[in-house]
Amino acid sequence: MLLMIARDKGSTVTEMSQHLCMTPSAATQLIDSLVSHRLLKRTTDTKDRRKIHLTLTESGKKMLLRARKQRLKALADVLSPLTDTELKQLVKLQQKLASRNS
């Protein structure tokens, strides 16, 4: 959820619940937890007070950055046994698979 909110700045609770295929109440519970951990902040829309926008706090941004770094390190560890030639071949295979799905 943090990644989606970082990407879609100002997302609403409704948008998050739809995107995650969750009920609004389940999304609200998850958001409440992230707010209580000071990872997310709720902001009321200035034009429509019924709308609540979600943004990352500084702590949320830092957590997301740490998670990205850990993911990249894990990926580097997994790919480390491959030679440059094998890595290039892997990229070509991924591109071929991705082009079939678009």
N, C-alpha and C positions, 0 to 999 in steps of 0.2 A: 504494500500500500504506500509506503514512504516513497518508493521509486516512482510510482504513478503520480503522486502528488507533486513530486519534484519536477516531473516532466510536464504535467498539466497544471501549472500554477493556478491557484484559486479554484480548484475543483470543489464541487459541492458534495455533501453527504449522499445525496441521491445519485449523483454521477458515479461516485465510488461504489455504492451498493450495486448499481446496475453493471458496472464494469467487472466487479468481482463476483457477480451472480449471487449476491447475498441479499437477505431481506434488509430493509432499512434499519430495523431494530438491531440486527446482528452487526451491521456496519457501524451503527452508533455505539454499540458496546466496544467494538474494537477501537474506534476513534477515541472514545472516552479513556480507554487504557493508554493509548498513545499520547493523549493530552495530559493525563495524570503523570506520565513519565517525562513530560516536557519535551516531547519529540515533535508534536504537532500543535498548531495554534488555530483556534476558530475565530473567524472574523465575520461580523454581520454585514451583509450587503447594504450599501448606503441607499440604494434605490428600492430594494425589496427586503424589508426586515425579516421576512420568513426564510430567506436564503442565507445559509451559512457557508462561507468559503473556508477551505482548509489550506494552510501553508505550513511548510517545515519551519521549525525553530532552528536556531544555531546548533543546538544539540542534535536535532534530527538530521541536519545537513552533515554534521561531523560523523554521526553513526552511519549514514548512507555512504559517505566517503570511505570509512573504515571497511564496510562490507564490500564495496567495490574493490578495494585494494586486496582484501582477502580472497575474493573471487579470482582476480587476476593472478595472484600468487599460486592459487590452487590450479588454475589452468596452465600456468607456466610449468608447474611441477608435473602435471599429467603429460604435457607435450615435450618435456625435456629429453626423453630418449630418442625423439625423432631427429633425423638429419635435416638440413636445409632443403634437400631435394624432396624428402618425405613431407615436410611442412608445406612446400609449394603444391605437391600433389593433393594433400588434404584440403588446401584452400580451393583448388580447382574442383575437387569433388563436391565440396560444400556449395560452391557457386552453381554447379550443375544441378544439384538437388534443389537449391533455392529458386532457380529459374523455372523449374517444372511446376512449382507451387505458386508462381505469380502470374 
